């Protein structure tokens, strides 16, 4: 079977001759009518304890925001995963914060996955090959986070044919090129997109300008039949400017990553993977003021650098026993704030001291499989050094599962994790800045978790998965004075955390219909300074559903309707009208109390209609979407207003249109 394009296949079927036939009678080919081979995969698949893979093919049918496909919106549908609130692209897993989820993009850590202030993520749907989340058992090969692991991988370019695609959305433009470097030996992939809402912003407020761009590239080449080398790069940037009479304010952030990977197959029982990477995050804020001979220009930057390497071996020792082992190393440097300013020609330069964290780890995982049984027993040993102190962590992890066959299984797991990084945010000109710092006072964050779950096939097309968990966390920092914290003068206290919950996911699949519904009940608490309070993103009840139906399904043509519904409890919130100025007089909102109320329940319904048609030299696709089709007002914050309170709503009803044209086989 040879794949020509998405949704269209060419079959080469050899003739079986049972008698002597003249050669000239079989030298020609005959065209037959199109043959349609149909099959639907579930949107999400449980791979093992608490680990779920997302079907990327379903992404193109999901409702779009401004014409953009976003894998993170699918990941936020997973049971046990909270999206937080509108404008967040984070993954809040089982009572954990966003920094407690390790996000890897081709094995490169990502420190800020947000575009458009969190409404979109940096991962282009045109380049993503796979997405998996581990929130129960996490392989000892990965660590440094307490809650979860998310792995997103880019696809390789086609090794036989050159292909091109162009997507024009309501507020965006994207293009992708891929093809062979040398036929069947190597390939290239390059994709770029630009988001330009200036046309809409100019109608609302001509003084505001915003946009983002990103570029993704990947080169893959077989340097030997058993050794494959790949190079991946990503660069993206968000920028916003606001002009007033005599002033101009700018704000932005950007990611840059690069990775070099060598995958080797030494024999039938031993494989290895070696990857070296670099990742960089920059936040910046710029101001300029001119009036009556007075001028003031200032630029503040916040930077995070990391370079590292990982070596992994997979070895099969027998039919029932295999090993995964290796080592990791990373060096991180944090520059929390550096300000340059020019006031009437006088230069000033100030900022907080930079910090660094050097870490390394050795890991080993034993995997046993016999009959329907599978057991994983492993350990990770890590060392962390922040230039002042060195800390060690030993993290044992284990899971046991039994597969009854016919998609029925049960599993049990227990994990211990540690974390040496701390993330918090601070507001500058009403814009949040994320800070990353290493551990303080010789205390690493620690967590342990146990999970028990199962999956049952209730009907030929109906599957139910249920999992319960209990988790404890300690040494969680609560930062109440960011200036003192960054200066090393305290400004924080330590606390503990506890979370438990039950997750359920129901999946129904037919030839035309795909339905995935999930429900999570959870209770997440924090305790600091003798006070127990709900976690900032505690959501007792969380329901999500995604349904897609093929309205038209004929050879070379398909129309698909999809609906995504989300309902969840309101988030805890702290009402405050308190603020204090920083050294430049800008208001800073700090954490001075605990949540005192809950916002209204969240509800959102997104709809989409997708029209796909195979052309002679490619595929044409139209997609019409409406985000928040019911125009439900979901608050993201509450503020005092004329003796009462008002809520800030980020996403109103938002229609969009997207056109995609793919060329090539």
Secondary structure, DSSP 8 states (H G I E B T S, - for coil): -EEEETTEEE--------S---GGGTSS--------------SEEEEETTEEEE-GGGGGGS--BTTB-BHHHHHTTSTTEE--STT----EETT--GGGEEEEETTEE-S--EEGGGTEES-BTTTEEEEEEESSS--TT--S-SSEEEEEEE----SS--EEEEEEESSEEEEEEEEEEETTTEEEEEEEEEE-THHHHHHH-TTEEEEEEEEEEEEEEEEETTEEEEEEEEEEEEEEEEE-SSEEEEEEEEEEEEEEEEEEEEETTEEEEEEEEEEEEEEEEEEEEEETTEEEEEEEEEEEEEEEEEEEEEEE-SSSEEEEEEEEEEEEEEEEEEEEEEETTEEEEEE---EEEEEEEEEEEEEEEETTEEEEEEEEEEEEE-SS-EEEEEEEEEEEEEEEETTEEEEEEEEEEEE-EEEEEEEETTEEEEEEEE--TT--EEEEEEEEEEEEEEETTEEEEEEEEEEEEEEEEEES-HHHHHHTS--EEEEEEEEEEEEEEEEEE-SSEEEEEEEEEEEEEEEETTEEEE-TT--SEEEEEEEEEEEEEETTEEEEEEEEEEEE---EE------EE-TTS-EE----S---EE---EEEEEEEEEEEEEETTEEEEEEEEEETTT----EEEEEEETTEEEEEE----EEEEEEEEEE--
